[in-house]
Amino acid sequence: MARRKNEAVSVSFHYLIRLVQEGGNYVERRFTSAEFVGLHNSLVAKPPIDMKDERIADKIRARLDAPIENVEKPTDRLITGTFRASYWGHEYQNTARGSIPADSISLRPFHFILYFGDNGRIYVGTQYLGQFGGYTALERTVSDLLPRSETIRSHSFRLGASHYRNAEPKEVRVNVLNRGSSIASQNTFGQKMTIAFTKSGKDDPMPAHVKSRLLPFLGGQVHDVRRAVARLVNESELIDVQDEDIEDCTVLASVNGRSQVIHMFENGSFATRRSQMGIRKE
């Protein structure tokens, strides 16, 4: 009998705000308790997603929407539930189902909480299992159910590069949109692909390159992070990518003797994760 895989359980933390333009400046406006109640009602009333509808399936692939389940409201300020994050883009073999095509969608459940703060912000906590999760789909789903969704912005709690000065990188994984050109011309990769750089031996320069040329950009502007990641990929001489082709980047490293997944992007599913959460009322 196969051993069940143990996955590290972690949580990422974020908050939603509403920004409106007044007199040429953007001003934060509080969410109201009525809007929070309305959000709960909308989550409960959200119809099941019809995966046979290709338009809906495309929204799931793009993480513009996520199935929502098991929604509860334990207190006036707290909503809990489950959402399903999507994974697709790679063909693989499954022992129960055989060949799984690249355009099929796999959905995996994760727990989430929403907290309505005294400061009028909505705080979000979302579960991860190992390297799997998907805050982007949850954030877009929640934002679309709030009034004036176009004014809503998401922020993430994360640690800066200084926290990882003692990190020893072991592996870098980069998700790339399939717009680059491979050395294997005319190859078909599907809609996106994953490139992995792994430390191959004691004298491998990869960890030093990641520490000096990638991790320092953690917490900086997204375009700077993308540029640093693209430079690392292009130097591999395996594929030529543009900065905007970089969709995601994670670094598996040993930090103070403990394995940790470092997410290079703060938006979407790339926030720094913590094992516990404490929300301070302001």
GITARA-V585601 format. One record per backbone hydrogen bond with DSSP energy under -0.5 kcal/mol. NH is the residue of the N-H (numbers start at 1). CO is the residue of the C=O. Records with the same first field share a line. If there is no record, write none. Layout:
# GITARA-V585601
NH=CO  CO
This chain:
# GITARA-V585601
10=8  128
11=274
12=126
13=272
14=124
15=155
16=122
17=153
18=29
19=151
20=27
22=20  25
25=22
27=20  25
29=18
31=120
36=32
37=33
38=34
39=35
40=36
41=37
42=38
43=39
44=40
45=41
46=42
51=49
53=50
54=52
57=53
58=54
59=55
60=56
61=57
62=58
63=60
64=59
65=59
67=84
69=82
72=80
75=78
78=75
79=114
80=72
81=112
82=69
83=110
84=67
85=83  108
87=106
89=102
92=100
94=98
98=94
100=92
101=99
104=101
106=87
108=85
110=83
112=81
113=125
114=79
115=123
116=77
117=115  121
120=117
122=16
123=115  121
124=14
125=113
126=12
127=111
128=10
129=132
130=8  128
132=129
138=134
139=135
140=136
141=137
142=138
143=139
144=140
145=141  142
146=143
149=146
151=148
152=149
153=17
155=15
157=13
158=156
161=218
163=160
164=161
165=162
167=164
168=254
169=167
170=252
171=252
172=197
173=250
174=195
175=248
176=174  193
177=245
178=191
179=177
180=177
181=240
183=238
185=183
187=184
189=187
192=89
193=176
195=174
197=172
198=196
199=170
204=201
207=204
209=205
210=206
211=207
212=208
213=209
214=210
215=210
217=214
218=215
219=264
220=217
225=221
226=222
227=223
228=224
229=225
230=226
231=227
232=228
233=229
234=230
235=231
236=233
237=234
238=233
240=181
241=239
245=242
246=243
247=175  245
248=175
250=173
251=262
252=171
253=251  260
254=168
255=253  258
256=254
258=255
260=253
262=251  260
263=261
264=249  262
270=267
271=268
274=11
280=278
